[in-house]
């Protein structure tokens, strides 16, 4: 069994309340091994954050609501050092130009195509758009094991397109929260989901509905292969091919957040 690991979550756990990099290294390897053992994995492939991210080309203030905590300066420095060490020692692949999530999903898609058994190990619910077995540890280290079916994966993906992600500073249409979105999708068949999503964006965003949908969908989208971007209308293409720039005015980001990279 191959463990496909989104290791950024492990980094943060490993660097919590440690004195130096050596202690963080030991803690990281212990935590990783415990997850691999739980998943009955005899091999693993780990991914961690790198430099740059294509999402910033769409929205310069992507994840801009995450303000650095000066009280965690030492911890964040150890996290940076540990991430660099993992890449240098080839214990993890760094996601330069994209996110670790993209690399995790790309690898899972390849495994599905090759009929290779795998388990996704991540604390990030966004990866529930990936079919297969999952292990999700929480901040305390408790582990939840579950299976994501093809329909579950589609549901989780389109739900995020409807509601955005406030954690990453990704807005969605006004007055469209998780409960409303869940009710809309669960009360209909999978074949109706795209029609419902377009209807909600049209009703709540007016003339800017397509811009809003492409903005939110593009930032939410996790790649399945290289150059895989969110597309609503195949004739129009992705965000850039549509000639769009930044967020729509109806999302009412602050002026600073409207500036593009």
Secondary structure by P-SEA (a helix, b strand, c coil): ccccccaaaaaaaaacccccaaaaaaaaaaaaaaaaaaaccccbbbbbbbcccccccccccccccccccccaaaaaaaaaaaaaaaaaaccbbbbccccaaaaaaaaaaaaaaacbbbbbbcccccccccccbbbbbccccbbbbbbbcaaaaaaaaaaaaacccccccccccccccaaaaaaaaaaccccaaaaaaaaaaaaccccaaaaaaaaaaaaaccccccccccccccccccccccccccccccccccccccccc
